[in-house]
Structures are given as C-alpha cells and as structure tokens.
Amino acid sequence: MRLLSPFSSQSFDPLFIYFPGMDGTGKLFDRQAEKLKDFFAIRCLSIPSYDQSDWSTLVHKTVTLIRKELEAHPHSSVYICGESFGGCLAMKVALEFPELIEKIILVNPASSFNKHSFLKFGVELNQWVPNIVYKVATMVLLGFLGSSNRMNTKDSKALLDAMQSLPQDVVSWRLSLLRDFRINSAKLRMFEKPILLLASQEDKLLPSVDEGRELINYFPNSRLTILPESGHACLLEDNVNLLEILEKHDFLSASNTLIMDNGYMNKKFNSQFSHSLHVKLLGGIFYFS
C-alpha cells in the first residue's frame, strides 16, 4: 500500500487523503483532485490489486502511511475522504485513531452492504462465476455505479478499467470484508470530529441516502448532503464539485477559507493582468514594426 501524489509539488496545508472504492487504485479521484489541489496537499491511498488484507491490517497499514506522511511533510490537520469501500475503511481509521484526523468526508459509504441479504448472496455467487461471465458482469455493473449521461467517456472507461483490474478472487475477498463490516455504535456516538456525508439519491447499488440518515443519527457532529441526481460513483460525474460542497457546508479550514475568499479573485486578476500585458506587447510590436 502507498499514498499517491497526483501533483508533483505541493506544500499546501492541510493534508487531504482520498480512500478509494473497492478497486483500490486511487486513480479515480483526478476530477476532484484538480479542483482541490489549490487548497490541500492531495494524497490518494492505493491498495494493490492482489491485496487481501483484513480490516485490521488495512487500518494499521493506512495509519502507518499517514504517520510517515506527517513526519516527512508536517501538516496542521488531516482530512480523510472515503468513497464506498473506502468509506468503511475511513470510519475504522477514524474511530481507532481519532487523534490523527481533523475532518472526515464519507461518500456513499458501503457500510449498508451487510444489511441486505441479496448483496451478501452476491459474495458467495461471485466465487463460482466463470471468468468470462465475471468480465461481462463488470460491464453490466458499470450501469449500477454511474449514469452514462452524467459521466464523460474518459471517466466511464477509467471506472471500467479500474473494476476489471481486480482479480476475481480479490473481488470476492473485498466483498466479504463488506459483508463482515461492523462498527461499534457506542464508538460512533463518542466520535466528535466533524463528519460530512454525501449520499446519492439515484444510487442503484446501495441505499446510500438511508444509510446516510442512519449514520448522522449516530455521529454527534455530522451533517448530510443529498445529491439528488447522482449515482454511486458520484465523484466521477461532471456536475459534482467536491470543493464547492465543502465550502457550502463550512468544511474548509481557516486557511482554506482565506484562499477561497482571495484565491479566485487573485487568479482572475492575474489572468486579466496577463491578458492586458499581452495586448500591450502586441500593440508595441505592431507600433514599432
């Protein structure tokens, strides 16, 4: 396991760590990372396609990576953003090591998986499906993860490639982790760090809105935002802007807020200044030619 840095040089504060879905690649966050990169030091957790660690091992490997990152590049605070499978891992990390985490974003967390018998049956079925059928099934599943009219062709292909990158036995193992996922409700009620839950109304894979409503009843310092037209893989959708959602719900740090207040204005000014200078230079060239 490792933390990927999507952008070569970043010294911004705080640290923002994305926990990916079951694919584990950490490479499906580019759309949102591009918007967040001026406000956070972005890292994406990457879990190898062969990894069949249990929850406890995943948690401790992840925490080790976070601590190493903090030692090498100290940050004032750590945000973790867990999507689907990664939402389950994010909750476990936060509950076991709350001192490391400042704020949490959970995006359609798959914590409801074990509450539905037909999904649990899929864990057993997947183990016996022939490989050729499995490959076709991943293409069918793509329709459950996102709406083609809300996701561009490049992102749809990236999602399919990520899904098909996992060996069938690893998929079965990670599905079994979701089936066996449990968290202590008493710990949830004691967790006081801010949590923002994003739930897609049109999630065809999991009842994310119902799960979001249930979770905010446990977490004392949490809020829920419902994405009315989004599917399960909402962070790949063209119209979903995580930065704007964080700003709307006052989920940015003081330094982030200052950047939000001044950054766009400065960018606009610099752009206008550059354009003006360019025009003047062209004018000078024509004048003296």
C-alpha angles and dihedrals in degrees: 000000000000144000113250121212108212092193124051101225124027128154097164126130137258114039116240116197121190117208107203131221123260093297087070094201097122087212099105095077099076095105093057096034090060090060095042099045095090091056106036143030098248123216127171121205111230121199115194116249090239095050115122099170121152122241094267092053093046090051095050094044089051094048090049089055092049092050092049090050091051092049093051097040111017114216128187093228143005126226118193122197116193123189122197106311087013089056089062091049091047092054092050092048093048095047094048097040106024092155090070097053130073102177137002132210116194117193115195091324113208092226090117093061095096093051094069120072096203090057092048088051088056089063091062094040094052091061092061101040113111114247095248091053089047091056091051090046091058089057090051090047090056088074090057093050099053146355114253091217091059097045128060122236094254094054093043090054092046089053093049092047091050091050093049093046091077120086113238094247091054091051089052091049095050091046087054089053089056090047090053096039113132134166128188109252090208089058090050091055091050095050107102103174115114115270127189116196122200116197127182116223092205096047104143094183104053136011090250098163092053090047091049091052091049094049095051088056087061103038108070096204102043140112133195129220119189120212100211100200102027131111130215097283091051097151089069093055120109095231099047114096112181093190092057090048091052091049093048092054095044090246097140125097122248091261090049091050091051089052091048090051095047108016100074091044091051091047090050091047092048090048092050091045091050091049091048092049091048091052092048092049091050089048090052092050092052091044094054098038 
